[in-house]
Amino acid sequence: MLPAPTERLTFRLMERADLDDMTAVLSAPDPYPTTRPARTRDDAVRWIEWQERNYAEHDFGLWVVETHDGTFVGDCGLTMQDVEGTPHVEIGYHVMPDQRRLGYASEAARAVRDCAAAHGVEHLIALIRPENLPSQAVARGLGMEVERTAYVHGADALVLGMRLRRP
């Protein structure tokens, strides 16, 4: 499973050769206060290994997002998330700071949502911190609505969700 290219973006599997780019996107300054320590190169190695397991186990994961000319934008894709004991398919996205506010997260997320629907995913969520308004705007632009608040990964998160229809 891999999303179709968009007008400006392409998707591909994340691999170990992406370590420098993934370290950069994951360690980028977070504009929202958090108690999570800054992510390191070792965290990026574990992130890539997690995607490799996701691809093998679920046929999806977070994919590298690039412009058509090969510029690294970030990642966007699907992961399985445990939300207070219930498994859900989550859409996630991380964009390099210098690539933010260009509509890339929304464009990539639409392609991933459509890919999920085409592959039979019936319900899609996004776990977003309450103060992260830009990320909430991306999720709402997909048609997601707040379903509830949950305690996930050591903090409260909004659970935005939507039912998907097959194309």
Secondary structure by P-SEA (a helix, b strand, c coil): ccccccccbbbbbbcccaaaaaaaaaacccccccccccccaaaaaaaaaaaaaaaacccccbbbbbcccccccbbbbbbbbbcccbbbbbbbbbbcccccccaaaaaaaaaaaaaaaaacccbbbbbbcccaaaaaaaaaaaccccccccccccbbbbbcccccccc
